Amino acid sequence: MTTITYLDQRRLGASSKPQTSRPQQIMSLFDRVVAAWNRRKTERMLEGLPQEIRKDIGWPTTIGK
């Protein structure tokens, strides 16, 4: 049996992550936005493929309306 425990760092008053500067936070946010943009672009490209090819590569099918 596995036991998973959750340790809330905020309750302890200590932070395990080092403080980051404002430019680093902005770049981190920018990196996440770019990653989400690229993921969505890839999904649109895959959805544009013919159904037979999507089926062959294991992409889930869309249910018709």
PDB file of N, CA, C, O and CB in Angstrom:
ATOM      1  N   MET A   1       0.842  -1.170   0.000  1.00  0.00           N
ATOM      2  CA  MET A   1       0.000   0.000   0.000  1.00  0.00           C
ATOM      3  C   MET A   1       0.889   1.236   0.000  1.00  0.00           C
ATOM      4  O   MET A   1       1.873   1.297   0.738  1.00  0.00           O
ATOM      5  CB  MET A   1      -0.959  -0.004   1.212  1.00  0.00           C
ATOM      6  N   THR A   2       0.553   2.198  -0.807  1.00  0.00           N
ATOM      7  CA  THR A   2       1.333   3.420  -0.916  1.00  0.00           C
ATOM      8  C   THR A   2       0.612   4.547  -0.195  1.00  0.00           C
ATOM      9  O   THR A   2      -0.602   4.709  -0.320  1.00  0.00           O
ATOM     10  CB  THR A   2       1.581   3.788  -2.393  1.00  0.00           C
ATOM     11  N   THR A   3       1.372   5.315   0.553  1.00  0.00           N
ATOM     12  CA  THR A   3       0.817   6.469   1.239  1.00  0.00           C
ATOM     13  C   THR A   3       1.434   7.722   0.657  1.00  0.00           C
ATOM     14  O   THR A   3       2.656   7.849   0.571  1.00  0.00           O
ATOM     15  CB  THR A   3       1.061   6.388   2.764  1.00  0.00           C
ATOM     16  N   ILE A   4       0.580   8.643   0.259  1.00  0.00           N
ATOM     17  CA  ILE A   4       1.042   9.908  -0.294  1.00  0.00           C
ATOM     18  C   ILE A   4       0.692  10.997   0.710  1.00  0.00           C
ATOM     19  O   ILE A   4      -0.456  11.120   1.138  1.00  0.00           O
ATOM     20  CB  ILE A   4       0.403  10.194  -1.704  1.00  0.00           C
ATOM     21  N   THR A   5       1.687  11.778   1.077  1.00  0.00           N
ATOM     22  CA  THR A   5       1.435  12.868   2.017  1.00  0.00           C
ATOM     23  C   THR A   5       1.665  14.196   1.321  1.00  0.00           C
ATOM     24  O   THR A   5       2.480  14.309   0.405  1.00  0.00           O
ATOM     25  CB  THR A   5       2.336  12.746   3.267  1.00  0.00           C
ATOM     26  N   TYR A   6       0.931  15.190   1.774  1.00  0.00           N
ATOM     27  CA  TYR A   6       1.042  16.526   1.211  1.00  0.00           C
ATOM     28  C   TYR A   6       1.580  17.441   2.284  1.00  0.00           C
ATOM     29  O   TYR A   6       1.014  17.530   3.373  1.00  0.00           O
ATOM     30  CB  TYR A   6      -0.321  17.035   0.671  1.00  0.00           C
ATOM     31  N   LEU A   7       2.676  18.126   1.983  1.00  0.00           N
ATOM     32  CA  LEU A   7       3.293  19.043   2.924  1.00  0.00           C
ATOM     33  C   LEU A   7       3.122  20.456   2.377  1.00  0.00           C
ATOM     34  O   LEU A   7       3.731  20.823   1.373  1.00  0.00           O
ATOM     35  CB  LEU A   7       4.803  18.697   3.156  1.00  0.00           C
ATOM     36  N   ASP A   8       2.296  21.230   3.041  1.00  0.00           N
ATOM     37  CA  ASP A   8       2.019  22.586   2.595  1.00  0.00           C
ATOM     38  C   ASP A   8       3.145  23.503   3.058  1.00  0.00           C
ATOM     39  O   ASP A   8       3.286  23.781   4.249  1.00  0.00           O
ATOM     40  CB  ASP A   8       0.648  23.078   3.129  1.00  0.00           C
ATOM     41  N   GLN A   9       3.954  23.975   2.088  1.00  0.00           N
ATOM     42  CA  GLN A   9       5.091  24.828   2.421  1.00  0.00           C
ATOM     43  C   GLN A   9       4.644  26.171   2.965  1.00  0.00           C
ATOM     44  O   GLN A   9       5.349  26.778   3.771  1.00  0.00           O
ATOM     45  CB  GLN A   9       5.968  25.033   1.203  1.00  0.00           C
ATOM     46  N   ARG A  10       3.472  26.648   2.533  1.00  0.00           N
ATOM     47  CA  ARG A  10       2.995  27.942   3.014  1.00  0.00           C
ATOM     48  C   ARG A  10       2.696  27.895   4.504  1.00  0.00           C
ATOM     49  O   ARG A  10       2.909  28.883   5.207  1.00  0.00           O
ATOM     50  CB  ARG A  10       1.749  28.372   2.243  1.00  0.00           C
ATOM     51  N   ARG A  11       2.213  26.780   4.989  1.00  0.00           N
ATOM     52  CA  ARG A  11       1.930  26.657   6.423  1.00  0.00           C
ATOM     53  C   ARG A  11       3.207  26.683   7.248  1.00  0.00           C
ATOM     54  O   ARG A  11       3.220  27.177   8.375  1.00  0.00           O
ATOM     55  CB  ARG A  11       1.158  25.371   6.705  1.00  0.00           C
ATOM     56  N   LEU A  12       4.268  26.152   6.685  1.00  0.00           N
ATOM     57  CA  LEU A  12       5.527  26.099   7.415  1.00  0.00           C
ATOM     58  C   LEU A  12       6.261  27.438   7.410  1.00  0.00           C
ATOM     59  O   LEU A  12       7.182  27.649   8.199  1.00  0.00           O
ATOM     60  CB  LEU A  12       6.414  25.028   6.828  1.00  0.00           C
ATOM     61  N   GLY A  13       5.855  28.331   6.528  1.00  0.00           N
ATOM     62  CA  GLY A  13       6.499  29.632   6.450  1.00  0.00           C
ATOM     63  C   GLY A  13       7.811  29.601   5.685  1.00  0.00           C
ATOM     64  O   GLY A  13       8.563  30.576   5.715  1.00  0.00           O
ATOM     65  N   ALA A  14       8.098  28.513   5.010  1.00  0.00           N
ATOM     66  CA  ALA A  14       9.342  28.406   4.234  1.00  0.00           C
ATOM     67  C   ALA A  14       8.980  28.079   2.794  1.00  0.00           C
ATOM     68  O   ALA A  14       7.957  27.452   2.518  1.00  0.00           O
ATOM     69  CB  ALA A  14      10.303  27.314   4.831  1.00  0.00           C
ATOM     70  N   SER A  15       9.807  28.502   1.920  1.00  0.00           N
ATOM     71  CA  SER A  15       9.583  28.222   0.509  1.00  0.00           C
ATOM     72  C   SER A  15      10.711  27.335  -0.003  1.00  0.00           C
ATOM     73  O   SER A  15      11.889  27.621   0.208  1.00  0.00           O
ATOM     74  CB  SER A  15       9.492  29.536  -0.314  1.00  0.00           C
ATOM     75  N   SER A  16      10.331  26.255  -0.679  1.00  0.00           N
ATOM     76  CA  SER A  16      11.360  25.370  -1.229  1.00  0.00           C
ATOM     77  C   SER A  16      11.891  25.911  -2.555  1.00  0.00           C
ATOM     78  O   SER A  16      12.970  25.522  -3.001  1.00  0.00           O
ATOM     79  CB  SER A  16      10.800  23.949  -1.423  1.00  0.00           C
ATOM     80  N   LYS A  17      11.129  26.811  -3.185  1.00  0.00           N
ATOM     81  CA  LYS A  17      11.569  27.387  -4.449  1.00  0.00           C
ATOM     82  C   LYS A  17      12.293  28.698  -4.179  1.00  0.00           C
ATOM     83  O   LYS A  17      11.825  29.507  -3.378  1.00  0.00           O
ATOM     84  CB  LYS A  17      10.371  27.608  -5.408  1.00  0.00           C
ATOM     85  N   PRO A  18      13.418  28.915  -4.829  1.00  0.00           N
ATOM     86  CA  PRO A  18      14.105  30.187  -4.643  1.00  0.00           C
ATOM     87  C   PRO A  18      13.294  31.328  -5.255  1.00  0.00           C
ATOM     88  O   PRO A  18      12.573  31.132  -6.234  1.00  0.00           O
ATOM     89  CB  PRO A  18      15.510  30.137  -5.264  1.00  0.00           C
ATOM     90  N   GLN A  19      13.415  32.493  -4.683  1.00  0.00           N
ATOM     91  CA  GLN A  19      12.708  33.658  -5.194  1.00  0.00           C
ATOM     92  C   GLN A  19      13.269  34.021  -6.569  1.00  0.00           C
ATOM     93  O   GLN A  19      14.482  34.015  -6.780  1.00  0.00           O
ATOM     94  CB  GLN A  19      12.828  34.857  -4.210  1.00  0.00           C
ATOM     95  N   THR A  20      12.380  34.332  -7.482  1.00  0.00           N
ATOM     96  CA  THR A  20      12.818  34.705  -8.814  1.00  0.00           C
ATOM     97  C   THR A  20      12.547  36.193  -9.030  1.00  0.00           C
ATOM     98  O   THR A  20      11.643  36.775  -8.430  1.00  0.00           O
ATOM     99  CB  THR A  20      12.106  33.847  -9.892  1.00  0.00           C
ATOM    100  N   SER A  21      13.337  36.771  -9.882  1.00  0.00           N
ATOM    101  CA  SER A  21      13.177  38.188 -10.152  1.00  0.00           C
ATOM    102  C   SER A  21      12.014  38.407 -11.120  1.00  0.00           C
ATOM    103  O   SER A  21      11.550  37.466 -11.765  1.00  0.00           O
ATOM    104  CB  SER A  21      14.480  38.782 -10.723  1.00  0.00           C
ATOM    105  N   ARG A  22      11.561  39.615 -11.213  1.00  0.00           N
ATOM    106  CA  ARG A  22      10.430  39.957 -12.082  1.00  0.00           C
ATOM    107  C   ARG A  22      10.709  39.592 -13.547  1.00  0.00           C
ATOM    108  O   ARG A  22       9.838  39.001 -14.185  1.00  0.00           O
ATOM    109  CB  ARG A  22      10.114  41.454 -11.969  1.00  0.00           C
ATOM    110  N   PRO A  23      11.888  39.919 -14.112  1.00  0.00           N
ATOM    111  CA  PRO A  23      12.129  39.519 -15.521  1.00  0.00           C
ATOM    112  C   PRO A  23      12.078  38.007 -15.721  1.00  0.00           C
ATOM    113  O   PRO A  23      11.613  37.538 -16.760  1.00  0.00           O
ATOM    114  CB  PRO A  23      13.489  40.039 -15.989  1.00  0.00           C
ATOM    115  N   GLN A  24      12.547  37.246 -14.745  1.00  0.00           N
ATOM    116  CA  GLN A  24      12.490  35.790 -14.868  1.00  0.00           C
ATOM    117  C   GLN A  24      11.049  35.304 -14.836  1.00  0.00           C
ATOM    118  O   GLN A  24      10.691  34.372 -15.556  1.00  0.00           O
ATOM    119  CB  GLN A  24      13.298  35.122 -13.748  1.00  0.00           C
ATOM    120  N   GLN A  25      10.219  35.931 -14.004  1.00  0.00           N
ATOM    121  CA  GLN A  25       8.812  35.549 -13.945  1.00  0.00           C
ATOM    122  C   GLN A  25       8.117  35.865 -15.258  1.00  0.00           C
ATOM    123  O   GLN A  25       7.298  35.077 -15.733  1.00  0.00           O
ATOM    124  CB  GLN A  25       8.107  36.263 -12.787  1.00  0.00           C
ATOM    125  N   ILE A  26       8.434  37.007 -15.846  1.00  0.00           N
ATOM    126  CA  ILE A  26       7.832  37.392 -17.123  1.00  0.00           C
ATOM    127  C   ILE A  26       8.264  36.428 -18.219  1.00  0.00           C
ATOM    128  O   ILE A  26       7.446  36.022 -19.044  1.00  0.00           O
ATOM    129  CB  ILE A  26       8.219  38.839 -17.498  1.00  0.00           C
ATOM    130  N   MET A  27       9.541  36.058 -18.236  1.00  0.00           N
ATOM    131  CA  MET A  27      10.021  35.110 -19.244  1.00  0.00           C
ATOM    132  C   MET A  27       9.383  33.738 -19.054  1.00  0.00           C
ATOM    133  O   MET A  27       9.073  33.057 -20.031  1.00  0.00           O
ATOM    134  CB  MET A  27      11.548  34.991 -19.183  1.00  0.00           C
ATOM    135  N   SER A  28       9.185  33.331 -17.802  1.00  0.00           N
ATOM    136  CA  SER A  28       8.535  32.056 -17.536  1.00  0.00           C
ATOM    137  C   SER A  28       7.095  32.083 -18.056  1.00  0.00           C
ATOM    138  O   SER A  28       6.633  31.119 -18.665  1.00  0.00           O
ATOM    139  CB  SER A  28       8.561  31.736 -16.024  1.00  0.00           C
ATOM    140  N   LEU A  29       6.396  33.184 -17.814  1.00  0.00           N
ATOM    141  CA  LEU A  29       5.037  33.328 -18.316  1.00  0.00           C
ATOM    142  C   LEU A  29       5.042  33.306 -19.846  1.00  0.00           C
ATOM    143  O   LEU A  29       4.204  32.647 -20.461  1.00  0.00           O
ATOM    144  CB  LEU A  29       4.397  34.635 -17.793  1.00  0.00           C
ATOM    145  N   PHE A  30       5.972  34.013 -20.448  1.00  0.00           N
ATOM    146  CA  PHE A  30       6.094  34.042 -21.902  1.00  0.00           C
ATOM    147  C   PHE A  30       6.347  32.640 -22.448  1.00  0.00           C
ATOM    148  O   PHE A  30       5.747  32.253 -23.451  1.00  0.00           O
ATOM    149  CB  PHE A  30       7.223  34.993 -22.328  1.00  0.00           C
ATOM    150  N   ASP A  31       7.228  31.872 -21.802  1.00  0.00           N
ATOM    151  CA  ASP A  31       7.524  30.507 -22.249  1.00  0.00           C
ATOM    152  C   ASP A  31       6.277  29.627 -22.193  1.00  0.00           C
ATOM    153  O   ASP A  31       6.044  28.816 -23.089  1.00  0.00           O
ATOM    154  CB  ASP A  31       8.641  29.892 -21.388  1.00  0.00           C
ATOM    155  N   ARG A  32       5.475  29.789 -21.138  1.00  0.00           N
ATOM    156  CA  ARG A  32       4.243  28.996 -21.020  1.00  0.00           C
ATOM    157  C   ARG A  32       3.232  29.379 -22.091  1.00  0.00           C
ATOM    158  O   ARG A  32       2.537  28.516 -22.626  1.00  0.00           O
ATOM    159  CB  ARG A  32       3.622  29.176 -19.632  1.00  0.00           C
ATOM    160  N   VAL A  33       3.145  30.663 -22.405  1.00  0.00           N
ATOM    161  CA  VAL A  33       2.217  31.114 -23.446  1.00  0.00           C
ATOM    162  C   VAL A  33       2.658  30.562 -24.802  1.00  0.00           C
ATOM    163  O   VAL A  33       1.826  30.098 -25.581  1.00  0.00           O
ATOM    164  CB  VAL A  33       2.143  32.668 -23.488  1.00  0.00           C
ATOM    165  N   VAL A  34       3.943  30.607 -25.083  1.00  0.00           N
ATOM    166  CA  VAL A  34       4.459  30.078 -26.357  1.00  0.00           C
ATOM    167  C   VAL A  34       4.209  28.572 -26.448  1.00  0.00           C
ATOM    168  O   VAL A  34       3.831  28.073 -27.508  1.00  0.00           O
ATOM    169  CB  VAL A  34       5.978  30.377 -26.502  1.00  0.00           C
ATOM    170  N   ALA A  35       4.415  27.848 -25.355  1.00  0.00           N
ATOM    171  CA  ALA A  35       4.181  26.400 -25.359  1.00  0.00           C
ATOM    172  C   ALA A  35       2.704  26.092 -25.613  1.00  0.00           C
ATOM    173  O   ALA A  35       2.387  25.178 -26.374  1.00  0.00           O
ATOM    174  CB  ALA A  35       4.634  25.775 -24.019  1.00  0.00           C
ATOM    175  N   ALA A  36       1.804  26.844 -24.986  1.00  0.00           N
ATOM    176  CA  ALA A  36       0.371  26.630 -25.198  1.00  0.00           C
ATOM    177  C   ALA A  36      -0.006  26.951 -26.639  1.00  0.00           C
ATOM    178  O   ALA A  36      -0.793  26.232 -27.254  1.00  0.00           O
ATOM    179  CB  ALA A  36      -0.458  27.490 -24.225  1.00  0.00           C
ATOM    180  N   TRP A  37       0.557  28.032 -27.175  1.00  0.00           N
ATOM    181  CA  TRP A  37       0.301  28.419 -28.567  1.00  0.00           C
ATOM    182  C   TRP A  37       0.734  27.302 -29.513  1.00  0.00           C
ATOM    183  O   TRP A  37      -0.004  26.945 -30.431  1.00  0.00           O
ATOM    184  CB  TRP A  37       1.041  29.733 -28.916  1.00  0.00           C
ATOM    185  N   ASN A  38       1.930  26.748 -29.291  1.00  0.00           N
ATOM    186  CA  ASN A  38       2.440  25.670 -30.148  1.00  0.00           C
ATOM    187  C   ASN A  38       1.606  24.404 -30.018  1.00  0.00           C
ATOM    188  O   ASN A  38       1.369  23.716 -31.011  1.00  0.00           O
ATOM    189  CB  ASN A  38       3.895  25.365 -29.804  1.00  0.00           C
ATOM    190  N   ARG A  39       1.151  24.082 -28.789  1.00  0.00           N
ATOM    191  CA  ARG A  39       0.290  22.917 -28.602  1.00  0.00           C
ATOM    192  C   ARG A  39      -1.002  23.069 -29.384  1.00  0.00           C
ATOM    193  O   ARG A  39      -1.440  22.136 -30.057  1.00  0.00           O
ATOM    194  CB  ARG A  39      -0.015  22.706 -27.119  1.00  0.00           C
ATOM    195  N   ARG A  40      -1.614  24.246 -29.296  1.00  0.00           N
ATOM    196  CA  ARG A  40      -2.874  24.488 -29.998  1.00  0.00           C
ATOM    197  C   ARG A  40      -2.671  24.449 -31.518  1.00  0.00           C
ATOM    198  O   ARG A  40      -3.519  23.935 -32.248  1.00  0.00           O
ATOM    199  CB  ARG A  40      -3.469  25.848 -29.575  1.00  0.00           C
ATOM    200  N   LYS A  41      -1.547  24.991 -31.988  1.00  0.00           N
ATOM    201  CA  LYS A  41      -1.247  24.963 -33.421  1.00  0.00           C
ATOM    202  C   LYS A  41      -1.093  23.516 -33.901  1.00  0.00           C
ATOM    203  O   LYS A  41      -1.564  23.165 -34.983  1.00  0.00           O
ATOM    204  CB  LYS A  41       0.042  25.774 -33.726  1.00  0.00           C
ATOM    205  N   THR A  42      -0.440  22.687 -33.103  1.00  0.00           N
ATOM    206  CA  THR A  42      -0.266  21.275 -33.458  1.00  0.00           C
ATOM    207  C   THR A  42      -1.602  20.557 -33.484  1.00  0.00           C
ATOM    208  O   THR A  42      -1.863  19.756 -34.382  1.00  0.00           O
ATOM    209  CB  THR A  42       0.682  20.583 -32.473  1.00  0.00           C
ATOM    210  N   GLU A  43      -2.462  20.841 -32.491  1.00  0.00           N
ATOM    211  CA  GLU A  43      -3.783  20.214 -32.472  1.00  0.00           C
ATOM    212  C   GLU A  43      -4.602  20.607 -33.698  1.00  0.00           C
ATOM    213  O   GLU A  43      -5.280  19.764 -34.285  1.00  0.00           O
ATOM    214  CB  GLU A  43      -4.535  20.598 -31.196  1.00  0.00           C
ATOM    215  N   ARG A  44      -4.546  21.869 -34.085  1.00  0.00           N
ATOM    216  CA  ARG A  44      -5.273  22.318 -35.279  1.00  0.00           C
ATOM    217  C   ARG A  44      -4.753  21.606 -36.524  1.00  0.00           C
ATOM    218  O   ARG A  44      -5.533  21.212 -37.392  1.00  0.00           O
ATOM    219  CB  ARG A  44      -5.144  23.847 -35.450  1.00  0.00           C
ATOM    220  N   MET A  45      -3.435  21.443 -36.608  1.00  0.00           N
ATOM    221  CA  MET A  45      -2.852  20.761 -37.760  1.00  0.00           C
ATOM    222  C   MET A  45      -3.308  19.302 -37.794  1.00  0.00           C
ATOM    223  O   MET A  45      -3.660  18.792 -38.857  1.00  0.00           O
ATOM    224  CB  MET A  45      -1.308  20.845 -37.719  1.00  0.00           C
ATOM    225  N   LEU A  46      -3.306  18.625 -36.643  1.00  0.00           N
ATOM    226  CA  LEU A  46      -3.736  17.231 -36.599  1.00  0.00           C
ATOM    227  C   LEU A  46      -5.222  17.092 -36.915  1.00  0.00           C
ATOM    228  O   LEU A  46      -5.630  16.153 -37.599  1.00  0.00           O
ATOM    229  CB  LEU A  46      -3.437  16.632 -35.229  1.00  0.00           C
ATOM    230  N   GLU A  47      -6.027  18.025 -36.420  1.00  0.00           N
ATOM    231  CA  GLU A  47      -7.459  17.980 -36.715  1.00  0.00           C
ATOM    232  C   GLU A  47      -7.734  18.214 -38.202  1.00  0.00           C
ATOM    233  O   GLU A  47      -8.777  17.805 -38.713  1.00  0.00           O
ATOM    234  CB  GLU A  47      -8.202  19.022 -35.876  1.00  0.00           C
ATOM    235  N   GLY A  48      -6.813  18.864 -38.888  1.00  0.00           N
ATOM    236  CA  GLY A  48      -6.986  19.129 -40.312  1.00  0.00           C
ATOM    237  C   GLY A  48      -6.646  17.945 -41.203  1.00  0.00           C
ATOM    238  O   GLY A  48      -6.950  17.954 -42.396  1.00  0.00           O
ATOM    239  N   LEU A  49      -6.016  16.924 -40.628  1.00  0.00           N
ATOM    240  CA  LEU A  49      -5.672  15.744 -41.417  1.00  0.00           C
ATOM    241  C   LEU A  49      -6.929  14.935 -41.739  1.00  0.00           C
ATOM    242  O   LEU A  49      -7.917  15.015 -41.009  1.00  0.00           O
ATOM    243  CB  LEU A  49      -4.648  14.868 -40.666  1.00  0.00           C
ATOM    244  N   PRO A  50      -6.901  14.163 -42.819  1.00  0.00           N
ATOM    245  CA  PRO A  50      -8.045  13.289 -43.120  1.00  0.00           C
ATOM    246  C   PRO A  50      -8.264  12.278 -41.992  1.00  0.00           C
ATOM    247  O   PRO A  50      -7.326  11.886 -41.298  1.00  0.00           O
ATOM    248  CB  PRO A  50      -7.825  12.548 -44.463  1.00  0.00           C
ATOM    249  N   GLN A  51      -9.529  11.863 -41.827  1.00  0.00           N
ATOM    250  CA  GLN A  51      -9.887  10.961 -40.737  1.00  0.00           C
ATOM    251  C   GLN A  51      -9.081   9.658 -40.773  1.00  0.00           C
ATOM    252  O   GLN A  51      -8.711   9.137 -39.721  1.00  0.00           O
ATOM    253  CB  GLN A  51     -11.373  10.648 -40.796  1.00  0.00           C
ATOM    254  N   GLU A  52      -8.809   9.135 -41.953  1.00  0.00           N
ATOM    255  CA  GLU A  52      -8.078   7.864 -42.065  1.00  0.00           C
ATOM    256  C   GLU A  52      -6.666   7.991 -41.483  1.00  0.00           C
ATOM    257  O   GLU A  52      -6.184   7.089 -40.797  1.00  0.00           O
ATOM    258  CB  GLU A  52      -8.004   7.413 -43.542  1.00  0.00           C
ATOM    259  N   ILE A  53      -6.015   9.113 -41.764  1.00  0.00           N
ATOM    260  CA  ILE A  53      -4.651   9.307 -41.253  1.00  0.00           C
ATOM    261  C   ILE A  53      -4.678   9.503 -39.740  1.00  0.00           C
ATOM    262  O   ILE A  53      -3.833   8.959 -39.029  1.00  0.00           O
ATOM    263  CB  ILE A  53      -3.974  10.521 -41.940  1.00  0.00           C
ATOM    264  N   ARG A  54      -5.650  10.283 -39.240  1.00  0.00           N
ATOM    265  CA  ARG A  54      -5.764  10.472 -37.790  1.00  0.00           C
ATOM    266  C   ARG A  54      -6.001   9.141 -37.096  1.00  0.00           C
ATOM    267  O   ARG A  54      -5.463   8.894 -36.016  1.00  0.00           O
ATOM    268  CB  ARG A  54      -6.901  11.453 -37.456  1.00  0.00           C
ATOM    269  N   LYS A  55      -6.802   8.286 -37.711  1.00  0.00           N
ATOM    270  CA  LYS A  55      -7.069   6.966 -37.141  1.00  0.00           C
ATOM    271  C   LYS A  55      -5.783   6.135 -37.110  1.00  0.00           C
ATOM    272  O   LYS A  55      -5.512   5.441 -36.130  1.00  0.00           O
ATOM    273  CB  LYS A  55      -8.167   6.234 -37.952  1.00  0.00           C
ATOM    274  N   ASP A  56      -4.999   6.210 -38.181  1.00  0.00           N
ATOM    275  CA  ASP A  56      -3.756   5.442 -38.265  1.00  0.00           C
ATOM    276  C   ASP A  56      -2.736   5.859 -37.201  1.00  0.00           C
ATOM    277  O   ASP A  56      -2.007   5.017 -36.677  1.00  0.00           O
ATOM    278  CB  ASP A  56      -3.146   5.600 -39.646  1.00  0.00           C
ATOM    279  N   ILE A  57      -2.684   7.147 -36.885  1.00  0.00           N
ATOM    280  CA  ILE A  57      -1.698   7.596 -35.896  1.00  0.00           C
ATOM    281  C   ILE A  57      -2.241   7.564 -34.470  1.00  0.00           C
ATOM    282  O   ILE A  57      -1.523   7.885 -33.523  1.00  0.00           O
ATOM    283  CB  ILE A  57      -1.236   9.002 -36.229  1.00  0.00           C
ATOM    284  N   GLY A  58      -3.516   7.173 -34.315  1.00  0.00           N
ATOM    285  CA  GLY A  58      -4.075   7.031 -32.980  1.00  0.00           C
ATOM    286  C   GLY A  58      -4.691   8.295 -32.412  1.00  0.00           C
ATOM    287  O   GLY A  58      -4.952   8.374 -31.212  1.00  0.00           O
ATOM    288  N   TRP A  59      -4.926   9.287 -33.263  1.00  0.00           N
ATOM    289  CA  TRP A  59      -5.568  10.530 -32.801  1.00  0.00           C
ATOM    290  C   TRP A  59      -7.044  10.240 -32.556  1.00  0.00           C
ATOM    291  O   TRP A  59      -7.681   9.579 -33.376  1.00  0.00           O
ATOM    292  CB  TRP A  59      -5.391  11.698 -33.848  1.00  0.00           C
ATOM    293  N   PRO A  60      -7.611  10.728 -31.428  1.00  0.00           N
ATOM    294  CA  PRO A  60      -9.015  10.430 -31.146  1.00  0.00           C
ATOM    295  C   PRO A  60      -9.931  11.043 -32.211  1.00  0.00           C
ATOM    296  O   PRO A  60      -9.661  12.113 -32.757  1.00  0.00           O
ATOM    297  CB  PRO A  60      -9.401  10.950 -29.749  1.00  0.00           C
ATOM    298  N   THR A  61     -11.012  10.330 -32.478  1.00  0.00           N
ATOM    299  CA  THR A  61     -11.960  10.808 -33.479  1.00  0.00           C
ATOM    300  C   THR A  61     -12.887  11.842 -32.856  1.00  0.00           C
ATOM    301  O   THR A  61     -13.129  11.839 -31.649  1.00  0.00           O
ATOM    302  CB  THR A  61     -12.774   9.635 -34.071  1.00  0.00           C
ATOM    303  N   THR A  62     -13.390  12.713 -33.693  1.00  0.00           N
ATOM    304  CA  THR A  62     -14.352  13.721 -33.232  1.00  0.00           C
ATOM    305  C   THR A  62     -15.743  13.193 -33.513  1.00  0.00           C
ATOM    306  O   THR A  62     -16.006  12.620 -34.570  1.00  0.00           O
ATOM    307  CB  THR A  62     -14.124  15.108 -33.931  1.00  0.00           C
ATOM    308  N   ILE A  63     -16.613  13.390 -32.568  1.00  0.00           N
ATOM    309  CA  ILE A  63     -17.995  12.931 -32.727  1.00  0.00           C
ATOM    310  C   ILE A  63     -18.750  13.988 -33.520  1.00  0.00           C
ATOM    311  O   ILE A  63     -18.731  15.170 -33.176  1.00  0.00           O
ATOM    312  CB  ILE A  63     -18.681  12.667 -31.336  1.00  0.00           C
ATOM    313  N   GLY A  64     -19.412  13.554 -34.577  1.00  0.00           N
ATOM    314  CA  GLY A  64     -20.183  14.471 -35.407  1.00  0.00           C
ATOM    315  C   GLY A  64     -21.355  15.070 -34.646  1.00  0.00           C
ATOM    316  O   GLY A  64     -21.909  14.450 -33.738  1.00  0.00           O
ATOM    317  N   LYS A  65     -21.723  16.288 -35.031  1.00  0.00           N
ATOM    318  CA  LYS A  65     -22.822  16.970 -34.349  1.00  0.00           C
ATOM    319  C   LYS A  65     -24.150  16.648 -34.988  1.00  0.00           C
ATOM    320  O   LYS A  65     -25.186  17.139 -34.540  1.00  0.00           O
ATOM    321  CB  LYS A  65     -22.602  18.469 -34.350  1.00  0.00           C
TER     322      LYS A  65
END
